[in-house]
Amino acid sequence: MVVEEKSPEKGHAAFWICKCDCGNYTDVASTKLIQGTTQSCGCQLKKAREKWKSIYKDEKIQEKIKHTFRQNDGREKGTKLSILKLAIGDKLKANNASGVTGVSYSKRDKRWRSYITVKHVRYNLGYFKDKESAIQARKQAEKELVAPILNKYKDKC
């Protein structure tokens, strides 16, 4: 890519008209030129995508990718088993104020709420007057929804 001339003003950023190796012209921000993050008008990316599409069409490669993914990823229908394991573990997120994963206090409703997310589906377990009831609902959901999956894949977690 060769810088030809300065482009007309576009807001506060400085742009340059550049000629790509393929012959096309494109506007590139000064910061992109300085950082070296722009190397073409987009033609290299298009070529790379086409190359990967043709490689991926090969059935042997598709099967190898699927096998490797299944073998190494530790997933159950889109859910990482390690995340499920954390969901019922003792480790809390930094922003957790209740002390229990999946239990929070709703200031608007002035009640404790309980929820759990499994396989990208969030289950709202309800609103409760006291924290203990919300915790019990969460623990029951863990037993019903998470424990069977973890037991099925004991050797993977």
C-alpha positions, 0 to 999 in steps of 0.5 A: 500500500502506497500513500498518495495524498492527504484526503479531505477533512473527515471530522477530527481524524486525518485520512490519507488516500492510499493505493493498494497493491491491487490498484484500488484506492482507499481512505486510511486513517493516520492512526491505522497507517502509523500502527500498520493495521491497514495493509490493503483495501480489503482485497487481502481479507477477501482472498483469505476468506475465499481460501478458507472457504475452499479448504473448509469445503473438504469433508475430511477437514470438516470431520477433523474439525468436528472431532477435535472440537468435540474432543477438546472443548468439553461442551454439552450442547453449546454450554461449557462444562467448566462454566456449569461447574463454576455455576454451582461452585463456591467462587463468586463473581466480583460484583456479587453482593448477595454472597450466592451465585444466582441470587440478588436483591431487587430494590424495585420489587423489594424482594430477593430474586433467584435465577440460573442460566443453563444451555443459554436459557435463563430460568427465572426461579421467582421472587422471594420475601427472604434470602433463604427461600431464594437460595433454596430455589437456586440450590434446587434448580442446580440439582435439577438442571445442572447436576445431571449434565455434570454427572453425565460428563464426570470424566470431562470436567 
